[in-house]
Structures are given as C-alpha cells and as structure tokens.
Amino acid sequence: MSIPPSEGASAAVSQARRTLTAIGLIVAMTVSFTLLDATAKYATQTYHPFQVVWGRYVFHFLLLLPIMLRKGPLLAFATARPGLNLARGLMLCVVTLLFFSSIKYLPLVDAQAISFITPLTIVAIAHFVLGQKVGPRRWAAVAIGFLGVLIVIRPTGDMHWAALLCLGMALTNSVYHLVTRSLARTDSSRVQLLYAGLTGTLLFSMLVPFVWVMPDAKGWLLLAMMGTFGAAGHYLMAEAYARATPAILAPFTYMQIVWASVAGAVLFGHIPDSWTIFGAAIVMVAGLYVFYRERVVAREAGK
C-alpha cells in the first residue's frame, strides 16, 4: 500500500524538523561542554583536579536528584546491567580527571584537538578488541589523524607532558563510548546520567578530603557551574541523538574546537599558532572521513 503524497511530504517535513532540532541541540552541547572546560581550567588554577572533578559530579548529581526522588531510587536506577553502568561511570570519571588535569597546563584548543582523536581510536579498538572488520580507507584515516595529533603536540619540540594525559583521556574515552553504545540498547539516557553522577560523586567524595581547600563564594559558584554545564551537555547530547543519527551530527561536534579556540583566546589569552590549527584541521578531516566511511559501510551492509 503506497503512502499518499501529502502524508509522504508531511513525514519528510517532520523528519527535516527533527534533524534541524538535533543539529541545534548538538551545537548547544558543544557550547555547554566548552563552558564546562573553560570553567574547569579556571578552577584548576586554585583547586586540585580531584576537588574540581568532585564539584563537577556532586552538582551534576544534585541536579538529577528530583528525577530520582520523583520515581523513587529503586525505579530510577533500575537496569539489567548495573555492573556495566558502574564501569561506564568509572570510565567517565577517569576521562574527566585526565582531561581536567591536562587543561590545567594546556591551552583549551590543544587539548580539544588531541581529544578529538577519539573517533579514530574507537576504530582501532573495535578492530583489535571487538574483532570488527576495518577497511584500508579507515585505517588510512586513523593514521592521518594520529599525524595531526603529532603536529599539535610536537613531540620532538616543546611538547608538554600534560599532552600525554590528554592522549590517555582519548583512549579511555573511546572505551567509554563503546560501552555507551552497548548500554543504549537496554538503558535510557536518564539511567546512564544517574549512574554517571552517582559513581563520580561517590568516588571523588572519598578522594577529595586528601586535597580539600574550603572554597569561597566564587569557588562554590565555579563548582556549581561545572555540574550544571556537564549535566546540560550530556542531556543535550542524548536528546540530539534521539532525533538524528551520529553520521548526521558528527560534523557539528567539531564546533567544540572552534569554541575552545574562542574561549582560550578571550578568557586565557591563548592564541593557537599555525601548527595547532593545521594539526587540528587534519584531526577533524580524518574523524569526519571515518564517520563517512562508517555510514557507507552500514548502508552497504543493509542492502
């Protein structure tokens, strides 16, 4: 039975609106995460990264408490895979700690450029750990992306040791994303947000007493802002991916490098040099090509 032309046109318009909404949400996400990173960089100049990450998760969790109280703790945390949710939360804690520790020393745009190697390392992990087939074109994109990172960090020149923290973050982030994809089949983004907030709050509440410095009013405001920006970014990301595929949204996630450049220049006086811009552009192009090839492979597999 064929679909009437009017209904087909209406469905196309509806899908176009959903896609445009998703793009707007993902761009808003990049702004939110950039504000989180800029606030964290400012906070780490005064407070230990443990305390900064603690604030990011405590206020994240406090924002989600109304959801938990409305549904009740048992229903709010109901999942068929609690162990995997906790493991995912721990991985996100490591990602956050490594990144916040690195941006204490690195310009925001450098750290972002290195972190965007994540889509490329996902390809390598999917091949060697999960046994997924990866063609020569995607391997070439991975190699070119790593070349871009080497240009940014310049290992034979004035590389800062904090760049290694950022590389470790990218590798951990790759595993985190693979686990998130797996959990998305069974658990809602709300459940994953609650577990991430709870895990980070519990872990860093045990660590923060060793480095605690009593924040002043400005310090508490910074910690609250990080929790707000972090929770908002993850919520916007979940809502965006509920409306459009990663292949459509992936190009817009690289807006975060642009915002990081602006925030770094305006707030910290870090103007990216030509090598950083060149290397970041290579990483972006390589990452976008990987997304494109994955879309092509998925389309061919569906034939």
C-alpha positions as CSV (number, residue, x, y, z in Angstrom):
1,M,0.0,0.0,0.0
2,S,1.5,3.3,-1.1
3,I,1.7,6.4,1.1
4,P,-0.4,9.3,-0.2
5,P,1.8,12.2,-1.5
6,S,0.5,14.6,1.2
7,E,1.4,12.2,4.0
8,G,4.8,11.5,2.5
9,A,5.6,15.2,2.2
10,S,4.4,15.7,5.8
11,A,6.7,12.9,7.1
12,A,9.6,14.4,5.2
13,V,9.0,17.9,6.7
14,S,8.7,16.3,10.1
15,Q,11.9,14.5,9.8
16,A,13.7,17.6,8.5
17,R,12.5,19.5,11.5
18,R,13.7,16.7,13.8
19,T,17.1,16.8,12.1
20,L,17.4,20.6,12.4
21,T,16.4,20.4,16.0
22,A,19.0,17.7,16.6
23,I,21.7,19.8,14.9
24,G,20.7,22.8,17.1
25,L,20.9,20.6,20.2
26,I,24.3,19.2,19.3
27,V,25.7,22.7,18.7
28,A,24.3,23.8,22.1
29,M,26.0,20.7,23.6
30,T,29.4,21.8,22.2
31,V,28.9,25.3,23.8
32,S,27.9,23.7,27.1
33,F,30.9,21.4,27.1
34,T,33.2,24.3,26.2
35,L,31.9,26.3,29.1
36,L,32.5,23.3,31.3
37,D,36.1,23.0,30.1
38,A,36.8,26.7,30.4
39,T,35.3,26.8,34.0
40,A,37.3,23.7,34.9
41,K,40.6,25.2,33.6
42,Y,40.0,28.4,35.6
43,A,39.1,26.3,38.7
44,T,42.2,24.1,38.5
45,Q,44.4,27.2,38.9
46,T,43.2,27.3,42.5
47,Y,41.9,23.9,43.4
48,H,43.3,20.3,43.0
49,P,41.8,18.4,40.0
50,F,40.3,15.9,42.5
51,Q,38.3,18.7,44.0
52,V,37.3,20.2,40.7
53,V,36.1,16.9,39.4
54,W,34.3,16.3,42.7
55,G,32.4,19.5,42.3
56,R,31.5,18.7,38.7
57,Y,29.9,15.4,39.7
58,V,28.3,16.5,43.0
59,F,26.4,19.3,41.4
60,H,25.6,17.1,38.4
61,F,24.1,14.6,40.8
62,L,22.2,17.2,42.8
63,L,20.5,18.4,39.5
64,L,19.4,14.9,38.8
65,L,18.0,14.3,42.4
66,P,14.5,15.5,41.5
67,I,14.3,12.7,38.9
68,M,15.4,10.1,41.4
69,L,13.0,11.3,44.1
70,R,10.1,11.5,41.8
71,K,10.5,7.9,40.6
72,G,12.0,6.5,43.7
73,P,15.6,5.2,44.0
74,L,14.7,1.6,43.0
75,L,12.9,2.6,39.8
76,A,15.3,5.5,38.9
77,F,18.3,3.2,39.0
78,A,16.5,0.1,37.6
79,T,18.8,-1.5,35.0
80,A,19.5,-5.0,33.7
81,R,23.2,-4.3,33.7
82,P,24.2,-2.3,36.9
83,G,27.8,-3.6,36.7
84,L,28.3,-2.2,33.2
85,N,26.7,1.1,34.2
86,L,29.1,1.4,37.1
87,A,32.0,0.5,34.9
88,R,30.9,3.2,32.4
89,G,30.6,5.7,35.3
90,L,34.2,4.9,36.4
91,M,35.5,5.3,32.9
92,L,33.8,8.7,32.7
93,C,35.5,9.7,36.0
94,V,38.9,8.8,34.5
95,V,38.1,10.7,31.3
96,T,37.1,13.8,33.3
97,L,40.1,13.6,35.7
98,L,42.6,13.2,32.9
99,F,41.1,16.0,30.8
100,F,40.8,18.5,33.7
101,S,44.3,17.7,34.8
102,S,45.6,18.3,31.3
103,I,43.9,21.6,30.7
104,K,45.4,23.0,33.9
105,Y,48.6,23.2,31.8
106,L,47.5,23.0,28.1
107,P,45.6,25.6,26.1
108,L,41.9,24.5,25.6
109,V,42.2,24.3,21.8
110,D,45.3,22.0,22.1
111,A,43.5,19.7,24.5
112,Q,40.4,19.6,22.4
113,A,42.3,18.9,19.2
114,I,44.0,15.9,20.9
115,S,40.8,14.7,22.4
116,F,39.0,14.6,19.1
117,I,41.2,11.6,18.1
118,T,38.6,9.6,20.0
119,P,36.6,8.6,16.9
120,L,39.8,7.3,15.4
121,T,40.9,5.2,18.4
122,I,37.4,3.8,18.5
123,V,38.1,2.3,15.1
124,A,41.3,0.7,16.3
125,I,39.7,-0.7,19.5
126,A,36.7,-2.0,17.6
127,H,39.1,-3.9,15.3
128,F,41.6,-5.3,17.8
129,V,39.3,-5.9,20.8
130,L,35.8,-6.5,19.2
131,G,37.0,-8.1,16.0
132,Q,35.2,-5.7,13.7
133,K,36.5,-5.5,10.2
134,V,38.1,-2.2,9.3
135,G,39.0,-1.4,5.7
136,P,42.2,0.2,4.4
137,R,40.5,3.6,3.9
138,R,39.5,3.9,7.6
139,W,43.0,2.7,8.6
140,A,44.5,5.4,6.5
141,A,42.2,8.0,8.1
142,V,43.3,6.8,11.6
143,A,47.0,7.1,10.6
144,I,46.4,10.6,9.2
145,G,44.5,11.6,12.3
146,F,47.4,10.5,14.5
147,L,49.7,12.5,12.3
148,G,47.5,15.5,13.0
149,V,47.8,14.9,16.8
150,L,51.6,14.7,16.5
151,I,51.6,18.1,14.8
152,V,49.5,19.6,17.6
153,I,51.7,18.1,20.4
154,R,55.0,18.4,18.5
155,P,56.8,15.5,20.5
156,T,60.2,16.5,19.2
157,G,59.8,20.1,20.0
158,D,58.2,21.8,23.0
159,M,55.6,19.1,23.9
160,H,54.2,19.5,27.4
161,W,53.9,16.3,29.4
162,A,50.2,17.1,30.0
163,A,49.6,16.2,26.3
164,L,50.1,12.5,27.4
165,L,47.3,12.9,29.9
166,C,45.1,14.1,27.0
167,L,46.1,11.1,24.9
168,G,45.2,8.7,27.8
169,M,41.9,10.5,28.1
170,A,41.2,9.9,24.4
171,L,41.9,6.2,24.7
172,T,39.7,5.9,27.8
173,N,37.0,7.9,26.1
174,S,37.0,5.5,23.2
175,V,36.2,2.6,25.5
176,Y,33.6,4.7,27.3
177,H,31.8,5.5,24.0
178,L,31.8,1.8,23.0
179,V,30.3,0.9,26.4
180,T,27.7,3.7,26.0
181,R,26.7,2.3,22.6
182,S,26.2,-1.1,24.2
183,L,24.1,0.3,27.1
184,A,22.0,2.4,24.8
185,R,20.3,-0.9,23.6
186,T,18.8,-1.5,27.1
187,D,19.0,1.6,29.2
188,S,17.7,5.2,28.8
189,S,20.0,8.2,28.8
190,R,18.4,9.2,32.1
191,V,19.5,5.9,33.8
192,Q,23.0,6.4,32.4
193,L,23.2,10.0,33.6
194,L,22.1,8.9,37.1
195,Y,24.7,6.2,37.3
196,A,27.5,8.5,36.0
197,G,26.6,11.2,38.5
198,L,26.4,8.7,41.4
199,T,29.7,7.0,40.5
200,G,31.6,10.3,40.2
201,T,30.1,11.6,43.4
202,L,30.9,8.6,45.5
203,L,34.4,8.1,44.1
204,F,35.6,11.6,44.4
205,S,33.9,12.2,47.8
206,M,36.4,9.5,49.0
207,L,39.4,11.2,47.4
208,V,38.7,14.9,47.9
209,P,39.3,15.0,51.7
210,F,43.1,14.5,50.9
211,V,43.3,17.7,48.9
212,W,40.4,19.7,50.2
213,V,40.6,23.5,50.2
214,M,37.5,25.3,51.5
215,P,36.0,27.2,48.5
216,D,35.0,30.8,48.9
217,A,31.7,32.0,47.3
218,K,33.4,32.3,43.9
219,G,34.8,28.8,44.3
220,W,31.4,27.3,45.1
221,L,29.9,29.1,42.1
222,L,32.6,27.6,39.8
223,L,31.9,24.1,41.1
224,A,28.1,24.6,40.7
225,M,28.6,25.9,37.1
226,M,30.6,22.9,36.2
227,G,27.9,20.5,37.4
228,T,25.3,22.5,35.5
229,F,27.3,22.7,32.2
230,G,28.2,19.0,32.4
231,A,24.7,17.7,33.1
232,A,23.3,20.1,30.5
233,G,25.8,18.9,27.9
234,H,25.0,15.2,28.4
235,Y,21.3,15.9,28.3
236,L,21.6,17.9,25.1
237,M,23.7,15.1,23.5
238,A,21.1,12.4,24.5
239,E,18.2,14.5,23.1
240,A,20.1,15.2,19.9
241,Y,21.0,11.5,19.2
242,A,17.4,10.6,19.9
243,R,16.4,12.7,16.9
244,A,19.2,12.0,14.4
245,T,22.0,9.6,13.6
246,P,25.7,10.1,14.6
247,A,26.6,10.2,10.9
248,I,24.5,13.4,10.6
249,L,25.5,15.0,13.8
250,A,29.3,14.1,13.8
251,P,30.4,17.1,11.7
252,F,28.8,19.5,14.1
253,T,30.6,18.1,17.2
254,Y,33.8,19.6,15.9
255,M,32.4,23.0,16.6
256,Q,33.8,22.4,20.0
257,I,37.3,23.1,18.7
258,V,36.1,26.4,17.4
259,W,34.5,27.4,20.7
260,A,37.6,26.2,22.6
261,S,39.8,28.5,20.4
262,V,37.5,31.5,21.2
263,A,37.3,30.7,24.9
264,G,41.0,30.2,25.1
265,A,41.8,33.4,23.4
266,V,39.2,35.5,25.3
267,L,39.5,34.1,28.8
268,F,43.1,32.9,28.9
269,G,44.9,34.8,26.2
270,H,45.9,31.6,24.3
271,I,46.0,32.3,20.6
272,P,46.5,29.0,18.7
273,D,49.6,29.0,16.4
274,S,49.6,27.9,12.8
275,W,50.8,24.3,13.7
276,T,48.0,23.8,16.2
277,I,45.4,25.0,13.6
278,F,46.9,22.8,10.9
279,G,47.1,19.7,13.1
280,A,43.5,20.2,14.5
281,A,42.2,20.6,10.9
282,I,43.9,17.2,10.0
283,V,42.3,15.5,13.0
284,M,38.9,16.9,12.1
285,V,39.1,15.9,8.5
286,A,40.3,12.4,9.4
287,G,37.5,12.0,12.0
288,L,34.8,13.2,9.6
289,Y,36.1,10.7,6.9
290,V,35.8,7.9,9.4
291,F,32.2,8.8,10.2
292,Y,31.5,9.0,6.4
293,R,33.1,5.6,5.7
294,E,31.1,4.0,8.6
295,R,27.9,5.4,7.1
296,V,28.8,3.9,3.7
297,V,29.7,0.5,5.2
298,A,26.5,0.5,7.2
299,R,24.5,1.4,4.1
300,E,26.1,-1.4,2.0
301,A,25.6,-3.9,4.8
302,G,21.9,-3.1,4.8
303,K,21.5,-3.9,1.1
